[in-house]
Amino acid sequence: MAQEHDSVELVGDEAVKHISLAAVLAALTAVFAYVSIPVPGLPAPISFQVFGVYFAGLLLGPRWGGFSIALYLLVGIAGAPVFSNGGAGLGYVLGPTGGYLIGFLVAAVVIGAIVHRPFGSIADRGSGPRQLSEVSVGVQAGALVVGLVVIYAVGVPWLAYAAGLPPVEAATVGAAVFLPGDAIKIAATLALVRGGALARQQAV
């Protein structure tokens, strides 16, 4: 007599989808890190890896967006050259610009929390992100601005301490000079997301 066995689903389809997209965005962040423009006199290059942070928070929410950037950081700490200008290792993270990398992780969580949990806790709304079509452009833009503030709030004091710079100088060379480009990056992120291609990827 044949016996029937119930299959046990260890990982749900939704979790598999989020893990897969998180891995893709972690890889995308690594690719963006290679698009770096060193500027003489500045401690950090003009880098596009923040796009990966923005996309992770917007598309995946606080839990999976944070997971994506944490995965990116762990791969870099393990020795893969995924940081700006091919940097890698724990020593890079502990260096003058390491605070920005830690800020990336916090920012992804904060952006995701603002966009996907504006009116309730994670327990109230479940573990998965909302569809971006349900979130206004204003909320998304505000979340990205707050995320940028978080990155600098972690990165600038870290830079001042690690590089031995006065706070005002660290804020100038580590934040203020990048703000015009940051505004363009936020606008470009919103345009790409609202254009539909990334939002459709979220829904796949």
Summary of the structure (lengths in Angstrom):
residues: 204
radius of gyration: 18.4
end to end distance: 41.5
largest distance: 79.5
contacts: 669
relative contact order: 0.14
helix: 70%
strand: 2%
